[in-house]
Amino acid sequence: MRFLIRRCPKCGRYTLKNTCPVCGTPTRVAHPPRFSPLDKYVKYRVLMKRLSKERP
């Protein structure tokens, strides 16, 4: 089952829609991905997280 609740990264509001009804920004899934010790893509997620923090 997919998660239904979504969160706007700009204004922080929760919604069920793909775009925020207040500011029009695309929303993101409010839940973190599931953890798996056999995760093949963890190094890529960590790298993307580090790169996104370096950008202003």
MARGUKE-90223 format. One line per 3 residues: their letters; for each residue x, y, z of N, C-alpha, C. Coordinates in steps of 0.02 Angstrom, whole numbers, always signed. Layout:
<recs>
a> X,Y,Z,X,Y,Z,X,Y,Z  ...
</recs>
This chain:
<recs>
mrf> +42,-59,+0,+0,+0,+0,+44,+62,+0  +27,+109,-40,+64,+171,-44,+41,+219,+10  +86,+262,+30,+69,+312,+80,+29,+367,+46
lir> -23,+390,+79,-66,+441,+51,-48,+511,+74  -25,+518,+136,-12,+585,+162,+53,+612,+132  +51,+675,+111,+108,+708,+80,+120,+774,+116
rcp> +182,+800,+111,+200,+861,+145,+233,+910,+97  +215,+972,+104,+244,+1025,+62,+312,+1045,+91  +366,+1042,+52,+432,+1062,+78,+439,+1137,+88
kcg> +398,+1176,+55,+404,+1249,+59,+367,+1278,+120  +303,+1260,+128,+265,+1290,+184,+253,+1241,+241  +268,+1176,+232,+263,+1127,+286,+193,+1100,+298
ryt> +146,+1115,+255,+78,+1089,+265,+71,+1018,+240  +26,+981,+271,+11,+912,+250,-51,+911,+207  -50,+868,+155,-106,+863,+109,-108,+793,+79
lkn> -161,+778,+43,-166,+715,+7,-153,+724,-67  -142,+786,-89,-133,+802,-160,-59,+803,-178  -45,+799,-244,+24,+800,-268,+54,+870,-269
tcp> +12,+921,-267,+35,+990,-262,+3,+1023,-202  +38,+1068,-171,+12,+1103,-113,-45,+1149,-133  -103,+1145,-100,-159,+1188,-118,-147,+1261,-99
vcg> -100,+1275,-54,-88,+1343,-31,-36,+1379,-76  +23,+1347,-85,+76,+1381,-122,+90,+1351,-191  +62,+1293,-208,+70,+1264,-274,+135,+1225,-284
tpt> +174,+1215,-232,+237,+1178,-237,+223,+1103,-239  +260,+1064,-279,+251,+992,-278,+266,+963,-208  +224,+918,-185,+232,+889,-118,+275,+827,-120
rva> +298,+806,-61,+338,+745,-54,+304,+699,-5  +320,+634,-9,+293,+586,+38,+321,+602,+107  +277,+603,+157,+297,+624,+224,+332,+569,+263
hpp> +334,+508,+238,+363,+452,+274,+433,+435,+247  +479,+415,+291,+545,+394,+266,+540,+326,+231  +589,+310,+189,+588,+244,+156,+599,+189,+207
rfs> +578,+129,+191,+588,+72,+236,+662,+56,+240  +682,+32,+300,+752,+12,+310,+761,-61,+293  +815,-76,+258,+833,-144,+243,+909,-151,+248
pld> +933,-201,+285,+1006,-210,+289,+1037,-232,+222  +996,-254,+175,+1019,-276,+110,+1010,-222,+57  +1003,-160,+78,+990,-104,+33,+1050,-92,-13
kyv> +1037,-96,-79,+1090,-86,-129,+1103,-13,-143  +1055,+31,-127,+1059,+100,-148,+1075,+149,-92  +1094,+125,-33,+1106,+169,+24,+1162,+218,+10
kyr> +1215,+196,-25,+1270,+242,-38,+1249,+300,-83  +1203,+287,-129,+1179,+340,-172,+1135,+390,-135  +1092,+366,-90,+1050,+410,-50,+1091,+454,-4
vlm> +1143,+425,+27,+1187,+463,+71,+1224,+516,+31  +1248,+498,-27,+1283,+546,-70,+1237,+603,-90  +1176,+588,-111,+1129,+640,-131,+1111,+685,-72
krl> +1104,+657,-13,+1089,+697,+46,+1146,+744,+62  +1208,+720,+57,+1266,+763,+70,+1271,+818,+18  +1259,+802,-45,+1263,+852,-98,+1208,+905,-91
ske> +1149,+885,-70,+1095,+933,-62,+1107,+980,-4  +1143,+958,+48,+1158,+1002,+105,+1213,+1053,+87  +1257,+1036,+40,+1310,+1081,+21,+1284,+1140,-20
rp> +1231,+1129,-57,+1203,+1183,-98,+1162,+1231,-55  +1167,+1295,-70,+1129,+1344,-30,+1055,+1344,-48
</recs>
